[in-house]
Amino acid sequence: MSKKWTRRGFVRTSAGALALAGTPYVWTSRAAAQTSKNDRPLIGSIGLGGQGTGIARRAKEYGDVVAVCDVQRQHAERAKNEHFGDAEIYGDYRKLLERKDIDAVTIGTPDHWHTAIALAALDAGKHVYCEKPLTLTIDEGKQLVAAVKRTGKVMQVGTQQRGDQPELFGRAVATARSGRLGKIQKVTVFLPLSTEVGGPFETQSVPEGLDWDFWLGQAPKVDYCPERCHYRFRWWYEYSGGIATDWGAHHMDIAQWVLDVENSGPHTIDGSQTKLPSIPGGFNTPKLVTVDYEYPGGVQVQMRAQPPGDEGVLVEGDQGRIYVNRGRITGKPIEEQDADPALKDEIMAGVEKLYKGNTAKMGDHMGNFFEAWMHDKWPISDVESQHRSVSACHLGNISIRLGRKLTWDPEAQDFVDDSEASAMLKRQQREPYTLPATA
């Protein structure tokens, strides 16, 4: 049976969530559709690596996955054979998007392909669930926000801490916004240390079944080496943003949600203390990230590295503080709520308000997406808020790469009198994989 959120059921829900919190991609099976199989929406899934297959399987709870696409043919074949037996296989997402019967798509490709595929899907009339981090550049995010407004389609981003764990992250946000921490002074975002270092890496022949040129897409043309693709693509600036966007997309999102600046951003960014790798031909994103931000009202946000397993968000006010991650939420304000059912009920009412009326699938990020586009509701990880939160991560990376403090105008979405930094809001793109110019 589909999960129905109730405030009184919060204790039971919390216990179940805590048991699963240490396993990011575990979910419980739900009979999501109330209609017959023939009435279920049709889904196309693009990018079928580990996480891409995972989100496609979640989508399968609510619709029928009828098409799978990957530039690594074996990935698409495995997904079809193991999970989506009736699905048609594609090697080119554009062919999949030509199908008029497909209602929505999931995108689980490497980061540098998210925007091109999402733009094409929206323009083809599809609703979109796209993995995080949403974009490769800030300019790409602006294009996606405009496309969602232009097409009227729903786009949900895979920052599942918002949708899957309201009893943890939603509770942290509601507690901070309730004023029970006093004036928020500082938020510290703890990211795991990147475990991937090394190089230079040797090039190899392109494996059978992989369209390497298509995989590279807009990125510069280079010879194939296995360390550039699959899981480890994220440690190359050509395809991602390293740990700052890989985990930062999750926890900076919570920080901006706490501060109620989902449609804004910082005023200053300083990543100059972060050291970039110096091995030619090796991973080029930093292992340890240190970035200091100042937000409106003088609130300090810090991005710091922690040993893997200790990542989370610390929120400090002048009257209290709380810490939250995927396994727990702690702090005296939380203890006070646990000791006072009426107070906890008040806070959980605040959690419900965060969902803007889309509460039928609270605790289920994918369910929230389907509820949004099938019943004309707002997605919990909407494109504007997610563009803004990953923009904060991109800003950190730009400061790191330039080695200096930067000043940002969040309304104009541009740096203040800094042409060198402004030039990094977009990337040079390789033909024929260029994106349309920003309007």
N, C-alpha and C positions, 0 to 999 in steps of 0.2 A: 504493500500500500504506500502511496505517495506520502512523504512526511509533511505533516501540518504543524507549523510552528505555533506554540502557545507559550506565553510567559510562565504559566504555572508548571509547564513541562520543562522548564529551563534546566533544572538540576539533573533530570534524567538525560536530557540532550547533552549537557556538558560532560557527563560521565562517558557517554559514548564517543564524543568528539575527542576527549583527551586520550582515550584508548587508541585512537587511530592517528593522532596528531603527528607522531614521528614518522609516518609513512606517507609522503606527499601525494602519491598517485593511487591511493587505495580509495575505493568508493563502495557503497552498498547498492545492491540491485534494487531497482524500484520499478513497479508497473506504472510507467509514467503516463501512458495514454489511456484516456477513458473511452476512446472510440475504437472501432474495429480496426484491424490491421490495414485494411484497404483505405482507411481514412488518415493513416499516419503520414506526416510530412516526409518528403524525400530529401536525402542529404547527400552531398558530395564531399569527400574528404581529400584534402590536398596536403601532401607531406606525411609519409607514413613511417617515420622512424619511431623510436620508443614513445616519446611524448605525443607525437602526432597520432599514433595508433591509440594511445590512451584516451585522448579527447574524442576521437572517432567512436570508440567503444562507449563512452559516456553519452554521446549524441544518439547512439543506437538505442538507448533506453527510451528515447522520445520520438524517434523517427526511424525510417529505413535507410541505411547507407547503401545507395544504389550505384555509386561510382567512387573509385579510388584512384589517386594520381600521385606518382612520384617519378623523379628523374632517375632514380635507382630502381630499375624494373623489379629486382628481387624484393624490395620493400613492399611494393604494391602487391606483388604475387603472394607474399607471406600474409599480408593483412587480409587479402581476399580469402585465402585458403583457411586461415585460422579463425577469422571473425566475421567476414562479410561475403559469404559464399555466392550470393547472387549478384554481387557488384561487378560492374564493368571496369576494366583497367584502362587507364590513360597514362601517357607519358608527357602530355602537354596540357597544363591546366586550362588553356584557352579552349581546347576542344571540349573539356568537361563543362565549362561555363556556357557553351553553346546550347546545352540541353535545356529546353524550356520546362521540363517536368521537375527540375531540381529547385527546391524552395530555399535551401540554406547550405552554406559550406562551412567546414572547419578547416583552419589553416594551421599546420604544424611544421612548416618549413623552417630552415635557418632564417635568422632575423632579416638578412638583407633582401629576402624575397617577400616579406610580409606585406609591404605597402603595394607593390605592383599587383599582387594577386588580389588583395582586398579591394583596391580601386576597380579592378576589372570585374570582380564579383558584384560589387555594389552597382556598377553601371549595367551589369547584366540582370539586375533585378533580384539578386540573392541577398538574404540576410547572412551576416558573417560572424562567426566565432573565431577569433584570431589569438594564437598564443602570444604570450609576453616574451621579451619586451616588444612592445607594439611596433617600434620603428628603428631604423638605423640612424636617422637624422631628425632634427627638429622640423626642418622643411617638410619632410614626409608626413609628420603628424598633422601639420596644418592642412595638407592636401586631404588627408583622411577625414578630418573634422568637416571640411567643406563638402566632401563627397557624401557623407552621411546626411548632412543638411539638404543637399541637392536631391538625393534619391529618395529620402524618407525611409530608408531601410534601417534595421536595427543592427548595431555592431556591438558585440560583447568581447572584451579582452580577457585573456586567461589569467588574470591576477586573482586566483581562486581564494586567497585569504579573505577577501571581501564576502564572497558568496558561500563558501563552504564552512566557515568558522565564525558565525556571528556571535557565538557565546564567548569567543576569545577576542578577536580583533574588533568586531562590532561593539562588544562591551567596553573595550578600551577607548574607542572613539566616543561612545555615548557618555562614559564616565568623564572624560576630559572636557567634552562640550557641556556637561551639566554644571560645571563650575566647581566641582568638589575637589579639584586639585588647585583651585585658586587661579591666578593668572599664569598661563603656560609660559615658562621661561626658556626651556631647552628640550629638544627632542634628539635623542641619539639613536642612530640607525646602525645596528651592528650587522655587518655582512661577514660571511665566512671567508677565511683566507683562501685564495685560489691555490689549488694543489697542483696545477699544471704549469710547469716551467720546463725550459729546455730548448734545444735546437743547436745548430741548424739541422734541418730535416732533409733527408734525401728524397728526390723525386722518383716516381715510379711510373710504370705504364698504367694507363687508365683501366680500371677493372671492367670486365665484361658486364654489360647491363647498365653502366652508369654513363649518362650524358653529361660529361664534365663541363663543357662549355655552357650548357643550360644551367647547371648547378651554380657556376660562377656568376651568371647573370650580369648585373650592373657592375660587379667588382672587376678589378684589373685582371687581365689574362695572365695566368701563371700555369706552370706545369703541375700535374697532379702529384700530391703527396697525401697520404692518409691522415696526417695530423691536421690538415686543413678542414676536414669535413666530419660528418656525423657529430658526435657529442662535442668534439674539440674545436669546432668552428668558432665557438664563443670566445676563444682566447686570441682571436685575430680582429684587429680593428676593421679590416676590410669587410667583415661579415657580421660583426657584432660590436659590443662595447665592453667585453670582459666582465668581471665580477660586478662592476659598478652598475651595469644594466641587467645582468643575469639575475642577481639577487636584489639589486637596488630597485628594480621595477616593482618588486613585491613590497619592500619595507619603506622606500621613499613614498610609495603610494599611501601606506598607512600613516606616515608622518604628515603628509599634506591633508589627508582625511581628518586626522586629529585636529589640525590647525584650521580646518574649514577654509582652505585655500585651493580647492580642487580646480578652480578655473583661473589660477594665478601662478605665482612662483616666487623664487627668491629675488632679492635685490643685489646681493653680492655672493660670489662663489670663489673659494680659494682651495685649489688642489695642488698648490705648488710644493707641498711637502711629500707628495707621492713620487716615487722613483719608477721610471719606466725600465723595462728589460733592455739589456744592451747586447744580446746575442744576435748577430746577423742571421737572418733566415729562420729565426725561432719565433715562438709566441711573442706578440708585441703589446699585449695588455698587461697591466701590473698585477703582481700577486697580492700585494697589500695596498689597500686604498684608504687614503685619508683626505677628506674634503670637508671644509667648513662653509656653511651657508648662513646668511642672515635674511630673515623673512620680515614681512611687514610687522611693525610694532616692536622691532628689535629682537624677535624670537630667534634663538640660535638653533640651527639644526646641524648635527655632526654626523658624518658618515665615517665609520670606523671598522677595522677588521677584527674578527674574533676567530678562535679555533672552530673548525666545523662542528656544528651541533649547538653552539652557543649564540647563533644569530637571533636577533629579535629587535624590539623597539622599546626604548626607555623614554617615558614622558615625565617631565619634571615641572611642577608648578610651585608657586610660593607657599602652598598649603598642603602639598602632598605629591607623591609620585607613584607611578605604576610601571610594571614591566610586562610585556606580552611577547610570546612567540607561538609557534605551532603546537606547543605542548602544555603551556600554562599561562595564567595571568596572575600576577602577584602584586602586593603592596597593601598598605594599611587601608586605603579607600576600598579595596576589594574585600578585605577582611570585614570591614564595617557593613558592606552590602550582604555578605554571607551570613552575618549575625542578625540582620534585620530584613525579613522577607518583604516588607512593604517597600523598603528602600531599593532592594534588588528588583522588585516589580517595576518601580519607577524608572530605573536605569534600563531595564529591558524594553519598556515602552519607548524609550529613546532610541534603542537599537532598531525597533520596528520602523520608526520615522526615517531612519537612514535609507531604508529600502524604497521610499517614495511610493508606497502603495503596492509594490510588487513583493508581497509577503507570502504568497502561496507556496513558494519553493525555497523559503529561507533554509539555509544549511545545504543548499544544492546549487552550485554555481552554474552548471550546465542547465539545470531545470529553470533557473532564473532567466537564462537566455531564451529558452523556448517559450516560457511564460510571457516574456516581453514582446516577442514578435507575433505570437499567436493570439495574444489578448490585449495588444496595444498598450503595453506598460513600459516603464523605464528600466533598462538593464543596470544592475548594480555596478558593473565596471564599464561605464559608457565611454565612448571614444574621446570626449573632451577631457574628462578627468584623467584618463590614462595617457593621453597625449601630454598633458601637463606634468604628470608625475614622472614619466620617463624622460621628459624634457629636462627635469632637474638632474637626472642621471647623466644625460648627454652634456649638460652644462658642466658637470663635474669633470667629465672626460676631456672636454675642451680646455678647461683650466689646467688639468693635469698635463695635457700634451703641449700647451703653450708655456707651462711652468710659471704662471703668475695669476694674481688675483684679478677677477673680472667683475664688471658692473653690468647688471641686466635690467632691462625694462620689461616686466612681465606683461604689461598691457600692449606694448608694441611688438613683443616677442622678438626683441633684438638687443644686441649689446649697445652700450652707451658710448658713442664716439670711439669705436674700436673696429676698424675695418678688417684687421687681421682675424679677430675672433668671429666677426660676422661672416667672413668667408667660409667658416667651418660649420655653418648652419645647414649646409647641403654638401653633397659629394659630387665629384666628377663621375659621370656614369658612362659605362662602355656601351657602344652601339652593338646590336640593335635593342638593347635592354633599357633604354632611357625611359624615365617617367615624364609625364607632361609637366610643363612649367607651372609653378604656383601662380594662381590668379592674384 
